[in-house]
Amino acid sequence: MNRVDIVYGGAQYSLAGRSIESIQTEISVAITAGTPYWLRVNSGGGRFEDAYLLIAPGIPFAVLNVKPEDGQDIDLDVDGVFGKDLL
Protein backbone atom coordinates (compact mmCIF):
# COMPACT_ATOMS: atom_id res chain seq x y z
CA MET A 1 0.00 0.00 0.00
CA ASN A 2 1.21 3.50 -0.80
CA ARG A 3 1.75 5.98 2.01
CA VAL A 4 2.38 9.67 1.56
CA ASP A 5 3.71 11.74 4.45
CA ILE A 6 2.96 15.41 4.90
CA VAL A 7 5.05 17.77 7.01
CA TYR A 8 2.93 20.65 8.27
CA GLY A 9 3.82 23.06 11.06
CA GLY A 10 6.87 20.95 11.92
CA ALA A 11 4.75 17.83 12.57
CA GLN A 12 4.48 14.74 10.38
CA TYR A 13 1.14 13.36 9.17
CA SER A 14 0.31 10.63 6.66
CA LEU A 15 -2.21 9.50 4.07
CA ALA A 16 -2.48 5.83 3.12
CA GLY A 17 -3.79 4.41 -0.12
CA ARG A 18 -3.27 7.65 -2.04
CA SER A 19 -0.80 8.60 -4.72
CA ILE A 20 1.31 11.71 -4.39
CA GLU A 21 -0.19 12.90 -7.68
CA SER A 22 -3.78 12.64 -6.39
CA ILE A 23 -2.87 14.65 -3.29
CA GLN A 24 -1.08 17.28 -5.36
CA THR A 25 -4.16 17.58 -7.58
CA GLU A 26 -6.48 17.88 -4.57
CA ILE A 27 -4.30 20.61 -3.05
CA SER A 28 -3.94 22.46 -6.38
CA VAL A 29 -7.71 22.50 -6.88
CA ALA A 30 -8.19 23.77 -3.32
CA ILE A 31 -5.62 26.57 -3.73
CA THR A 32 -7.05 27.55 -7.13
CA ALA A 33 -10.55 27.83 -5.63
CA GLY A 34 -9.21 30.60 -3.40
CA THR A 35 -11.04 29.46 -0.27
CA PRO A 36 -9.59 27.71 2.80
CA TYR A 37 -9.60 23.91 2.54
CA TRP A 38 -9.24 21.29 5.27
CA LEU A 39 -7.24 18.23 4.23
CA ARG A 40 -8.06 15.12 6.32
CA VAL A 41 -4.90 13.21 7.29
CA ASN A 42 -3.74 10.66 9.86
CA SER A 43 -1.87 11.98 12.88
CA GLY A 44 -1.50 8.70 14.75
CA GLY A 45 1.59 6.55 14.77
CA GLY A 46 0.20 3.02 14.66
CA ARG A 47 -3.50 3.83 14.88
CA PHE A 48 -5.59 6.15 12.80
CA GLU A 49 -6.31 9.53 14.39
CA ASP A 50 -7.98 12.13 12.22
CA ALA A 51 -6.30 15.49 11.85
CA TYR A 52 -7.40 18.29 9.55
CA LEU A 53 -4.77 20.54 8.00
CA LEU A 54 -5.75 23.98 6.77
CA ILE A 55 -4.60 24.38 3.18
CA ALA A 56 -4.51 28.00 2.06
CA PRO A 57 -2.09 30.34 0.29
CA GLY A 58 0.86 31.27 2.50
CA ILE A 59 0.75 28.15 4.70
CA PRO A 60 3.85 26.01 4.04
CA PHE A 61 3.74 22.23 3.93
CA ALA A 62 5.63 19.40 2.23
CA VAL A 63 4.35 16.20 0.63
CA LEU A 64 6.77 13.24 0.84
CA ASN A 65 6.49 10.05 -1.20
CA VAL A 66 7.39 7.37 1.35
CA LYS A 67 7.43 4.41 -1.05
CA PRO A 68 8.64 5.41 -4.53
CA GLU A 69 7.41 3.50 -7.57
CA ASP A 70 10.61 1.40 -7.63
CA GLY A 71 9.49 -0.13 -4.31
CA GLN A 72 12.56 0.87 -2.31
CA ASP A 73 12.02 2.53 1.03
CA ILE A 74 13.54 5.93 1.64
CA ASP A 75 14.74 7.33 4.96
CA LEU A 76 12.64 10.38 5.84
CA ASP A 77 14.82 11.12 8.87
CA VAL A 78 18.10 11.49 7.01
CA ASP A 79 19.33 14.35 9.18
CA GLY A 80 17.67 13.24 12.43
CA VAL A 81 15.33 16.23 12.51
CA PHE A 82 11.98 14.39 12.87
CA GLY A 83 10.87 13.95 16.44
CA LYS A 84 13.26 16.53 17.89
CA ASP A 85 12.23 19.72 19.59
CA LEU A 86 13.78 22.42 17.45
CA LEU A 87 13.02 25.35 19.74
C-alpha positions in Angstrom: 0.0 0.0 0.0 1.2 3.5 -0.8 1.8 6.0 2.0 2.4 9.7 1.6 3.7 11.7 4.4 3.0 15.4 4.9 5.0 17.8 7.0 2.9 20.6 8.3 3.8 23.1 11.1 6.9 20.9 11.9 4.8 17.8 12.6 4.5 14.7 10.4 1.1 13.4 9.2 0.3 10.6 6.7 -2.2 9.5 4.1 -2.5 5.8 3.1 -3.8 4.4 -0.1 -3.3 7.7 -2.0 -0.8 8.6 -4.7 1.3 11.7 -4.4 -0.2 12.9 -7.7 -3.8 12.6 -6.4 -2.9 14.7 -3.3 -1.1 17.3 -5.4 -4.2 17.6 -7.6 -6.5 17.9 -4.6 -4.3 20.6 -3.1 -3.9 22.5 -6.4 -7.7 22.5 -6.9 -8.2 23.8 -3.3 -5.6 26.6 -3.7 -7.0 27.6 -7.1 -10.5 27.8 -5.6 -9.2 30.6 -3.4 -11.0 29.5 -0.3 -9.6 27.7 2.8 -9.6 23.9 2.5 -9.2 21.3 5.3 -7.2 18.2 4.2 -8.1 15.1 6.3 -4.9 13.2 7.3 -3.7 10.7 9.9 -1.9 12.0 12.9 -1.5 8.7 14.7 1.6 6.6 14.8 0.2 3.0 14.7 -3.5 3.8 14.9 -5.6 6.2 12.8 -6.3 9.5 14.4 -8.0 12.1 12.2 -6.3 15.5 11.9 -7.4 18.3 9.6 -4.8 20.5 8.0 -5.8 24.0 6.8 -4.6 24.4 3.2 -4.5 28.0 2.1 -2.1 30.3 0.3 0.9 31.3 2.5 0.8 28.2 4.7 3.9 26.0 4.0 3.7 22.2 3.9 5.6 19.4 2.2 4.3 16.2 0.6 6.8 13.2 0.8 6.5 10.0 -1.2 7.4 7.4 1.3 7.4 4.4 -1.1 8.6 5.4 -4.5 7.4 3.5 -7.6 10.6 1.4 -7.6 9.5 -0.1 -4.3 12.6 0.9 -2.3 12.0 2.5 1.0 13.5 5.9 1.6 14.7 7.3 5.0 12.6 10.4 5.8 14.8 11.1 8.9 18.1 11.5 7.0 19.3 14.4 9.2 17.7 13.2 12.4 15.3 16.2 12.5 12.0 14.4 12.9 10.9 13.9 16.4 13.3 16.5 17.9 12.2 19.7 19.6 13.8 22.4 17.4 13.0 25.3 19.7 
